[in-house]
Amino acid sequence: MSQAVFESLAQGRATVSGVLTVDSVGDILEAGSRAIVASEGLTIDFEGVTAGDSAGLALLIEWLSVARSAGRSLRYEHLPPALEQLARLSEVEDLLPTV
């Protein structure tokens, strides 16, 4: 089973690493949601993500929904090319707030 890891850092930053697939996104959904709500604004770095599928894209969109509902700002950086391509193909790339 593939694993994904969410880690909160200082000063409104967090990282995600591992594989973002249907088998792993549930592991980090709540941790990321809590970090988003607890921050005034959060930038999540995906440089450590090695692969992702539509479940990974759904996770990004869900976190965006959490941020909007809580009135928080959210930015993504270093999205994996596979997720960027999937977002383009799904016509949702404009929804993803990238740095």
C-alpha positions, 0 to 999 in steps of 0.5 A, a space after each residue: 500500500 502506498 503512503 502519503 505524509 502531511 507535515 505542518 511546518 512553521 510560518 504557514 507552511 506544510 509539505 506533502 510527500 509520498 504517493 497521492 492515490 486512492 489508497 493514500 489520500 484518506 491518510 492525510 485528508 484530516 491532517 491537512 484540513 486541520 492545518 488549513 483551518 488552524 492557519 491564517 494562510 497556508 502554503 503546501 509544498 508538494 515537491 516530495 510527491 512521487 506520483 498522483 492520480 484523480 484521488 490526489 487531485 480530488 484531495 487538492 480540491 477538497 482542501 481548497 473547499 475547506 480553506 474557502 469555508 474557513 475563510 483561509 488562504 491556501 496556496 500550492 507549490 511544486 505540484 507534480 506534473 502528473 497532477 498538473 496534467 490531470 487538472 488540465 485534462 479535467 479543466 480544473 487547473 484554474 481552481 488550483 491556487 499555485 505559487 
